[in-house]
Amino acid sequence: MRVRIAQLVSGVWVVIARQRKTCVCAVQMYFHGSAKQRSYVIVHKPGNRYAGGRWWAKTFAGPAAHGGTEKARTLDLRDRADARELAALLENLDPREWA
């Protein structure tokens, strides 16, 4: 499976933002031989002695759907400036909106 993924995927870029103990990650995967890419948001909320941790992942159309800017839909994580901009958006995003 690892070999097949390496044949299909040309690169994966990740931006991680923390909100206290909650971790919000944006992931973009680019595919060999095409301009296609897929974007995901992964949220992890750690557990404690009273409750277990949880996580969820969703396809990412951009924070514009959740109060961000329209430009967020076109951010390219391969560009450092875009990655910084998305990190700032994720730090201010309410993770409960993605649950």
Backbone hydrogen bonds, N-H to C=O, Kabsch-Sander energy under -0.5 kcal/mol:
donor,donor_aa,acceptor,acceptor_aa,energy
5,I,1,M,-2.4
6,A,2,R,-2.1
7,Q,3,V,-1.6
8,L,4,R,-1.5
9,V,5,I,-3.1
10,S,30,Y,-2.5
11,G,30,Y,-1.4
13,W,28,Q,-2.6
15,V,26,A,-2.4
17,A,24,V,-3.1
19,Q,22,T,-2.9
22,T,19,Q,-2.1
23,C,44,H,-2.7
24,V,17,A,-3.3
25,C,42,I,-3.2
26,A,15,V,-2.7
27,V,40,Y,-2.8
28,Q,13,W,-2.7
29,M,38,R,-3.0
30,Y,11,G,-2.8
31,F,36,K,-1.7
32,H,8,L,-2.3
34,S,31,F,-1.2
38,R,29,M,-2.2
40,Y,27,V,-2.6
41,V,58,K,-2.7
42,I,25,C,-2.7
43,V,56,W,-2.9
44,H,23,C,-2.7
45,K,54,R,-3.2
48,N,51,A,-2.9
54,R,45,K,-2.7
56,W,43,V,-2.1
58,K,41,V,-2.4
60,F,39,S,-2.8
61,A,59,T,-0.7
65,A,62,G,-1.7
66,H,63,P,-2.2
67,G,64,A,-1.1
68,G,63,P,-3.0
72,A,69,T,-0.9
73,R,70,E,-1.6
74,T,71,K,-1.9
75,L,72,A,-0.9
77,L,75,L,-0.6
79,D,76,D,-2.1
80,R,78,R,-0.6
83,A,79,D,-2.5
84,R,80,R,-2.5
85,E,81,A,-2.1
86,L,82,D,-2.6
87,A,83,A,-2.3
88,A,84,R,-2.1
89,L,85,E,-1.9
90,L,86,L,-2.7
91,E,87,A,-2.2
92,N,88,A,-1.0
93,L,90,L,-0.9
97,E,94,D,-2.2
98,W,95,P,-1.3
99,A,95,P,-0.6
99,A,96,R,-0.5
